[in-house]
Amino acid sequence: MKLKMISKIQEEYKKSKLFFVIKALLSVTTIYFAIRVLIISTSGLSNSDPIPEKLNLLLFGMLFSLGLSSIVKIVEMFIYKQKEYFTLQVVSTIFILGVSIYLLFM
């Protein structure tokens, strides 16, 4: 199991180092925002205070980073002429970015 995952990561790295690094940085950013949202949400369970405004900004950051990561995947698919799941990727990216923009102006 581990060996298969490591070989897949190495294959992605050999394919295009630039796309790999950008997707890795955006994934780390998404995970950071997700952990911050979880920490604020769980601390909010013990308090009766309303949800802080900062939570919407953290959710926006998380979803926007996820959307940017998805855009990088779309560009990669377009460059390497991968047609499988391309339409689904575009639709899901538009949805994710739309929700993130909605959260920003909410």
FIDO-725525 format. One record per residue (C-alpha): y, x, z negated. Coordinates in steps of 0.5 Angstrom, whole numbers, plus 500, padded with zeros to 3 digits. Example, Ala and Ser with C-alpha at 12.3 -4.5 7.8 and 13.67 -1.06 7.14 Angstrom:
491525484
498527486
END
This chain:
500500500
505505498
503510504
504504509
511503506
513510506
511511513
515505515
521508512
520514515
519511522
525507521
529514519
526517526
528511530
536512528
538516522
545512523
543505523
538507517
543510513
548504514
543499512
541503506
548503504
549496505
542494501
544498495
551495495
548488496
543490490
549492486
553486487
546481485
545485479
552484477
552477478
545476474
548480468
555475468
550469469
546471463
551472459
555466461
548462458
550464451
557462452
560455453
566458457
567456464
564461470
569466471
573467477
570474478
563471479
565468486
568475488
561478486
558473490
562474496
561481496
554480495
553475501
558479505
554486504
548482506
551479512
554486514
547489514
544483518
550485523
547492523
540489524
543485530
546491533
540495533
536490536
541489542
541497543
533497543
532491547
528487541
528480543
523478538
527474532
534476535
536468536
534467528
537473526
544471529
544464526
542467519
547472520
553467522
550462516
550468511
557470513
560463513
557462506
561468504
567466507
567459503
566463497
572467498
576461499
573456494
END
